[in-house]
Amino acid sequence: QQPVQSPQAVILREGEDAVINCSSSKALYSVHWYRQKHGEAPVFLMILLKGGEQKGHEKISASFNEKKQQSSLYLTASQLSYSGTYFCGTVLPGNQFYFGTGTSLTVIP
Amino acid sequence: GAGVSQTPSNKVTEKGKYVELRCDPISGHTALYWYRQSLGQGPEFLIYFQGTGAADDSGLPNDRFFAVRPEGSVSTLKIQRTERGDSAVYLCASSLTSGASYNEQFFGPGTRLTVL
């Protein structure tokens, strides 16, 4: 039931772009994105509630394709502060919340 | 308080002992989640409270784990007869009324549990 993310890890130079994908075998009613820095708790980035919805947060945006049960997170002009592990998450009926497998992002100067 | 707080921040115990982990959510948040995170893994859902009741406890790994939220605010996760495999960071999160479906979760700093 855990969403699968790809890639597992990515290394970027400052200013480069990246895409993180999240795919679920179960129907997605909403998709959440969180970022977790080493030794810290996850921090909310955004929720996408409708199929096809796109949202933006600073230079980070996301899309949600309900039919394909997929979501993608787009990071443009990456900054050093973007480093961390990114998790998508989904809610199942009953409000069980499942985090995805995670993508480790490292931005280097 | 301004955010979700958890105590203790670190807990070291011996195999077979009983431990209690406390979570104090953001005031007014009726939804509360417990997660367990092992090194290199994502948070794993344990239990969800809506108010005082456990709306979904399907993530609790076995009957050694139990959680309460008697007054709809502070929650305590209780682990009996701890095992080395219980070692992990236990995270608590709270959100507004309807839970995680439509609301962001605010996470506490976690309790690092080490079972020797």
Interface residues (C-beta under 8 A of the other chain):
Chain A: Q2 Y29 S30 H32 E40 A41 P42 V43 F44 I47 L49 T85 F87 G89 V91 G94 N95 Q96 F97 Y98 F99 G100 T101 G102
Chain B: A31 Y33 Y35 Q41 G42 P43 E44 F45 Y48 Q50 A55 D56 S58 G59 L91 G99 A100 S101 Y102 N103 E104 Q105 F106 F107 G108 P109 G110
